[in-house]
Amino acid sequence: MEDLRFTFNDLVIFFGILNTLLGVLFGLFPLVVGLKNANKKYAVIGFVGSVVGGFLLSIFLSFPIALVFTILSLRKTTSLVSEADPSLSV
């Protein structure tokens, strides 16, 4: 049986794909929560940021980005009308 040999380029590609998949996995959390709470802006930014962060620094960047944007997606949004005139708030 022949030994497996990997070059440095093979390992870089393998771990790049693996880290990107981890970023997609973590990015699904803010995406689902944001779309469920009708907060598309934070959902998309959290997903894309987590995927890019996963590619660049693996779990060390993709998890914090996903966590921050999930928390931002869970916050209640205030309308500009209620801030401008408190008597119009519901």
Secondary structure, DSSP 8 states (H G I E B T S, - for coil): -------HHHHHHHHHHHHHHHHHHHHHHHHHHHHHTT-HHHHHHHHHHHHHHHHHHTHHHHHHHHHHHHHHHHS----HHHHH-GGG--
